Amino acid sequence: MDSFVHLHNHTEYSMLDGAAKITPMLAEAQRLEMPAIGMTDHGNMFGASEFYNAATKVGIKPIIGVEAYVAPASRFDTRRILWGDPGQKSDDVSGSGSYTHLTMVAENAIGLRNLFRLSSRASFEGQLGKWSRMDAEIIAEHAEGIIATTGCPSGEVQTRLRLGHDREALESAARWREIFGPDNYFLELMDHGLSIERRVRDGLLEVGRKLGIRPLATNDCHYVTRDAAHNHEALLCVQTGKTLSDPNRFKFDGDGYYLKSAAEMRQLWDAEIPEACDSTLLIAERVQSYADVWTPRDRMPIFPVPEGHTQASWLRLEVDRGLARRFPDGVPADYTERAAYEIEVICDKGFPSYFLIVADLINHARSVDIRVGPGRGSAAGSLVAYALRITDIDPIEHGLLFERFLNPERASMPDIDIDFDDRRRGEMVRYAAEKYGSDRVAQVITFGTIKTKAALKDSARVHYGQPGFAIAD
């Protein structure tokens, strides 16, 4: 075999650490004629959907994973952990004694869902500073369908070997091998010319011989091509607030953290450990389709209505009541006509529960004195929203169009933006989860990106020590 698959890669979703954008990374993998490629960002699965869709579109098998932060003890334990000599003061476990690394990729849809569960539990249960940490307990609960490796030099096994703890390293590897299964745990080998890599390599291979664990070559890719190394160094300066001229700035030791060709990787490993590169192809062949994970499912909760009513009939009744409250002297004919039209569109598109649920959330907020905004965005164009007190803006009086919010000609969900008092936002999330089910409630993340203006300012500071030149808006 003369091919190779990169399984350990960091995209831009390894925040201010990975400089490999997904589209260029896939283009380079295509150029190198690689049949598959992995994504293993630091402690999160944020890029999974984008990566899957982009890879599938260009015909490269996506292998989705994570380089996990694993608590050296319990995920609930926030103490600084030291594994070295008694009384030592310097750290020997990564993150100032907070975590070790473990690389995991999903072999199938079951494994991918388990990685999502692990990532979520790490955020909810093991957060320490900026690190979302899991531990062996929950990894064992969700290990099905996952292929794992010993990780980078900050992995648990390597850290033990580096400290001269050969027995503990063997015990650690045996424990992870038992958790994932003997065919699902690999020794991860890297070569960036680092003494730390060379120092533990013989120990890793000895662990592998004793436990029957196969070697796996990776390259810990953080950028796409060799000439992007400088850009990556600049990105690290943005992360740490340093300049490129600072001799004490954080930077990667060694070199070559890019998507090397199969020939380059095999030149590194085939003479000494040929199985290491072959294992990448073995894993790629084992990975099955994740398509089932991305199959659209209707997860919208159903609003509970009184016996004898449907969601549609209850919506009509609530709108009639709401308009009567808005217009105690009688509802104008054009309002009645507009409301009937909107209700027809809403019901035809299957969204009566959605409006009833949003109205319920707002009514609950008002009942417990949580301040609610009057409405913003295109939802202000809906008379139904006005009748239900979702908004307090009369769309007919202000000439607002319902079709900008919910167009009968477009197959799209309505999107109602609600402003709650930020200090009590958590109460609203809890209310929604308790009433409609925690499996039906999610928080939507927003990613900040470095746009042109910010990029110019950051670049000026990083390269020239200037806080940024005057840039016209």
N, C-alpha and C positions, 0 to 999 in steps of 0.2 A: 504494500500500500504506500502511496506517495502523497496522499491528501492529508488534510488537517482541518479541525474545526475549533475555533476559538470559543471556549465556554465561560471564560471569566472576563467580562467586559463592563466598563462603567460608562454610562451615557451622561447626558446633561442632567439627568435626574439624580445623579450623585452630586448633590448641590455644591457648586463652586469647587468641585474636585474632579468630576468627569468632564472632559472637554470634547467628548465624542458625541456629536449630534447623530440622531438615529438614521436619518436619510443618507448622509455621507458615509456613515459606517456600513450601511447595507450596500451602498454602491461600491465601496472598496471590497467588501466580501464577494460581490458579484465579479468584480475585476479579477480577484484572486481565485475565482472559480471554486469557491467553498460552498458545499451543499447546505450548510446550516450555520447558525451563529447564535451565541448565547447573550443574554443580558442579565447582569448580576449587580445591580446598584446597591449602594451602601444602605442597608437597614430599611429599605422601602420597596414597594412594588408600583410606584406611581406611574412609571412609563410602560407598564405591561400592555395596556390596550393599544397605545400608539405603536409600540414595537411590533406587536402581533399583526396589526392591520398592515403596517408598512412592509414587513417581511413577507407576509402572505401575498401582498400585491405584486411584489417583484419575484416571487417564486423561490424564496429562500426559506428553509424550515426555521421557524423561530423556536428558540429554547429559552424559556423564561425562568429566571431564578432570582436569587438575592444573595448578597454577601451579608450575612446576618451578624448583628452584634449579640453575643451570647454572654450573659452574666456569669462570672466565674463561680458564683454560689447560686443563690436564689435571685430571680428577677425582682423580688421585693426588697432585697438586701442592698442598701445604698452605701454600705461601708466601702472604704478603699481596701482592696484585696492585694496582699503581697504574698508571693509564693517562694521568695528567696530565704535568706538567712534571718534568724530571729534578730530583731533590733535594727534591721536595715531601714534606711530612709528613702532610698531611690526607688522609683516604680519599676516593676518588672512585668506587670500585666498592662495591656494597652488601656488608653483612656484614663490614665492616672488610677489604675487599678479597678476599672469599671467593666471591662468587657474583653472577650477574645473574639476572633472571627471564625465563621463557619460558612462555607459556600454550599448553597443548595440550589438544585434546578428541578423543575417539575418534569417527571417522566410522562405524565398524562394529565387529563382533565382533573382527576381526583387529586393528584399532587399539586396542581396549580391552585385549586380551591383551598387545599391545606396550607399552601404558602400564604395565600390571602388571609386565612384565619390566623396564622402565626404572626404575620405582620401587624394585623389589627390588635391582637392580644399584647404584642410587644409594646405597641403605642399606649394602650389603655392600662396595662399592668406593670410594665417594666421601664417606663420612661425615667431616664436619669439625665438631667441636663438636655442636651440635644440628641441623645442616643436613645433609640427605641430598642430595648433589650428583651430577648426571650431567654429561656433557660432549658435545660435538658428535660425538665418535667413536661412542659407543654410541647416541646419538639417531639417527645415520645408519643404524646397523645395524637399528634397530627403528622406522623412520619410516613403514612401510606402514600405511595406514588411519588416519593421524593428520592432523588439521587444526591448524595452529599459528598463533600471532600473535606480534607483536613484544613483547607483554606490557605491563606497567605502566611507569611512568617509570623503574623500576630495570632495565628490559630492556637488553640489550646495545646495540641500535641507538640507543635513546634516550640511554643513558649516553654513547655516543660523540658524539652530536649536542650534548648538554649541554656537553661538553668542547670543542666546536668542531672535532671530528675528523670532518668531513663525508666525507672519502674513506673512512676506516675504517668509518663508519656504512653507507655504500653497499656496501662490500665485505662487511660482516657480513650485511646484508639479502640480498645476492645469494647468499651461502653458504647461509643458511637456506632461501631460496627453492629453491635447487638440491636441498637435502636432502629437503624435503617435497614439492616439485613446484610449478609455477607456480600451480596452482589451489588449493593447500592451504596457502598462507601469506598472512596478512593483516596490514595495519597496524592495530594496536590504538590507538584514540583514546579518551581519557577527558576529562571536564571536571568538576572539583570546585572550580573557581575558583582553581586553583593556578598560580603563576607558572611552575613547572617544566613543567607540562603545556603551557601556552601557548608557552613558550620553545622547545620541540622540535617543536611541531605543524607549523609550516611546513616544517621540515626533513624530518619524516616524510612529509609529502605530496609533497615534492620527490623523496624516495627512491622513493615509490610511482609517481610519474610516470615516472621514469627506468627502473624495472624492471617496470612493469606490475603492481604489487601493489595490490589493492583495500583501501579503508579499512573498518574495522569498529568500530562504537561499542560500548563496554561501560561498566559503572558501578562495577566493583570492589566489589560489594556485600559488606558485612560484617555487616549486620543487616537485619531484614525491613522495618520501617516507619520513617518519619521520626522518630517519637517515641521510637524505641529507641536513638537516638544516645547519650543519657546512659548507658544500660545498657552500651553498648559501651565508653564511656570508663571506666566502673567496672571492666569486665573487663580492660582494658589495665592498670589500676592493680593488679589482682590479679596479673597476669603479671609486672609490674615491681617489685612491692613498694612502690609509691608511694601517696599519697593524692590525692584530687581537688583538695585545696587547695594542692598542691605546684605552684608555677609552672613548675618545671623537669621535670615529669613528661612521659613520652612520650604523645603523643596524635596523632591524625590531623590534618594540616593540611587546610583546606578543609572542605566539608561535603557531605551528600547521598549517603552510601555505603549507600543502601537500595534496595529493589526499586521503582524509579520506574515509573510507568505508561508505556505506549507514547506517550501524548500528551506527557508530560514529557520523555522521551528525544528525541522528534522535534522538540520545541520547541528543544532544545539544538543539534540537528545538521541538520535538514532544510534550513534556509535556506542554510547554508554548504556542507554535504557530505551531501546526501540519501542518497547511496549507502551511507553508513556504517551507517544503521539498516536499510536493505534487506538488507545483507550478513548481518545476524543471521538473517533469515528464510531466506535462501539456504542458510546452513549448517544451520539446523534441518531444512530439507527434505532435505538431503543425508544427514543422520544416519540410519542404518538400525538395525534392531532388534539389541539385544545379547543376545537371549534364549538364543542358543546358548552363551554364556559361562556362563549360570546353570543350564543343563540339568544335573541331578544325574548324576554319573559315579562309578562305584565305583573309587576309587583305592587301596583297601586292598591292601597287598602280600600275596603268597601265601607262607606259610611252607614252606620246602623240606623235604620228608619223604623218608625212605628209599624205594628202589624197592619196589613191591609194597604200599605204603600210600597211603591218602588222608589228607587233613588230619583228617577225622573219625575214621578208625581209629587214626591216630597219637595224637590227643587222648585217645581211650579208653585206649590203652596207657599213655600218660604219667600219666593220672589214676590208673590201677590201680597203677602203680609208686610214685607219690607217696603214695597212701594206705597202701601196704605199708610205706613208710619212716616214715610218721607213726605207724603202729600195728604195730610189729614182732611183737607177740604175737597178731596177727590183727585184721582189720578188722571192727568191729561191723556187724551186719546193717543197722541203720538208716542207717549211713554209706554202705554199698554201694547201698542203695535210693535214698538222696538223690543220690548221685553219678550214678547211672543216669538219674534224672529230669532233673538239671541238664544232663547231656551231651545228652540228647534235645532239650531246649529250645535249647541252644546250636547244635546241628547243624541243627535245623529252621529256625533263623533265619539260618543261614549264617555263624556267627562262630567256627568252630573255629580258623582261622588267627589270628584276633585274640588268642585266649587263648595260643596257642603262641608268638606273637611277644612278647607281654608277658612271658611266662615266660622266654623267651630273653634279653630285655633285663635282667631281674633276675638271672638266672644269670650273665650276663656281668659285671654289676656286682660280684657277690659274688666272681667268679673273679679280679678285679683289685683287690679290697679297697676297692671303693666302697661306702660305707655306704648301706643301704636301710632305709626305714621298715617297720614291721610291717603297714602297711595302714590305710587310713582310708576313710570314706565308705561307700556302699552295697555296694561290692565285697567288704567284709568279710562280707557275707551269703552268699557263694558258697563251697560246699565244693570245687568244682573249682579255684577260685583258691587255696584252702588246700592242696589236694593238690599243685598245681603250684608251691607256695612263692611264689606271687604275694603272698599275705598270710600272716601267722603267727597268725591269729585263728581259732579253731575256731568256726564259726557254729552248730553244733548245741549245743555246750556252752554258748554264750552266748545261745541262743534267737534268732538273727538270721535274717531272712527272705530267701530267694533272690529272691523276686518284687519286693522293693524295688529290687533291682539290675537284674534282667532279667525283665520280666514277659512271659509268652507271649501275653498279650492286647494288648500295646502294640507298635507298630512303631517301635522306637527302638534306637539303637546302645547297646551296653554302654559304660560310661565308668569306667575304672579309674584312680584317682589314685595316683601313685607318688611317694614322697619319696626323692630321691637326695641325697647330700652335695652341697650347692650349689657347693662349691669345684671339684667335678669333673663338674659337669653338662655342660659342653662335650664331655667325653669320651664321654658317653652319646649325645649328639646325633650326634657323628661316627660312632660305632659303628653307630647305626641307619641313617644315611645311606649308609655304606659297604656294609652288608650288604643293605639292602632298596631302595636307590636313592634318590638325592637328590630325585628327583621324587615320592617317596612319603613324604617326611618334611617336616613343617612345624612351626614354632613358633607357638603360639597367643598372640595379644596380649590383654592385659587393659587396659581403659581406666578410669582413675580419673575419677569424676564428682564434681561439687560438690553434695553433698546439703544438706538443709535446715540442719543444724547448722553445717556449714562455710560455707555461703552467708551465714548470719547473722553469723558471726564475720568473714568477709572484708568483708561490707558495712559492719559497724561500723568496721573499721579503715580502709577506703577512704573512707568518708564523714566519720567523726568522729575519725580518728587514734587510735582505741582498739584494742587488740589483741583485743578481743572481750569481750562481757559474759558473766557466768556463765550458762550454759545447762544446765538440768537434763537428765540422760539420761532 
